[in-house]
Amino acid sequence: MAIKALWRIKAGNMIYEPGSIITGLNTLEEEELVALRAAEKVKEEVINEELKHEQEQGPKKKRK
C-alpha cells in the first residue's frame, strides 16, 4: 500500500514533502504515520496519477 504525506516526513534517508506519495514502508510504519495524522492512505488510481506527476517534476530531496 502507499500513503500520502500531509506533513514533512523523514523515512530512511529520504524527506517527503506534503502531498508526496510514499511507497516501500512496512505496514506498521504506514499505520503509525496515519495514526499520527502525518499521512493518509490513498487508493491505487491516485497513486498512479501522483507518481506520474512526481516523475515529471524530478526526484525527491535526499538527506545528507
C-alpha positions in Angstrom: 0.0 0.0 0.0 1.0 3.6 -0.2 0.3 6.7 1.8 0.2 10.5 1.0 2.2 12.8 3.2 0.2 15.5 5.0 3.3 16.8 6.8 7.0 16.7 6.0 8.1 13.1 6.7 11.6 11.6 7.1 11.6 7.9 6.2 15.0 6.3 5.9 17.3 8.8 4.2 14.5 10.5 2.3 12.4 13.6 3.2 8.9 13.7 1.7 7.1 17.0 1.4 3.4 17.3 2.0 1.5 15.8 -1.0 4.2 13.3 -1.8 3.3 9.7 -2.3 5.3 7.3 -0.1 5.7 3.7 -1.0 8.0 1.0 0.3 7.3 1.4 4.0 6.2 -1.6 6.0 2.6 -1.8 7.3 3.5 -0.8 10.9 5.3 2.4 9.7 2.4 3.3 7.5 -0.1 2.8 10.3 1.9 4.9 12.7 2.1 7.8 10.3 -1.7 7.6 9.6 -2.4 7.4 13.4 -0.3 10.5 13.9 -2.2 12.2 11.1 1.1 12.9 9.3 -0.2 10.9 6.3 -3.3 9.3 4.8 -3.9 6.1 2.9 -4.5 6.5 -0.8 -6.2 4.4 -3.5 -4.3 2.7 -6.3 -5.7 5.1 -9.0 -4.5 8.1 -7.1 -1.1 6.6 -6.6 -0.5 6.1 -10.3 -1.5 9.7 -11.1 0.6 11.2 -8.4 3.7 9.1 -9.3 3.3 10.2 -12.9 3.1 13.8 -11.8 6.2 13.5 -9.5 8.2 11.9 -12.3 7.6 14.9 -14.4 8.8 17.2 -11.6 12.0 15.4 -10.9 13.4 13.4 -7.9 12.7 13.9 -4.3 15.1 15.5 -1.9 17.8 13.3 -0.4 19.0 13.9 3.1 22.8 14.2 3.5 
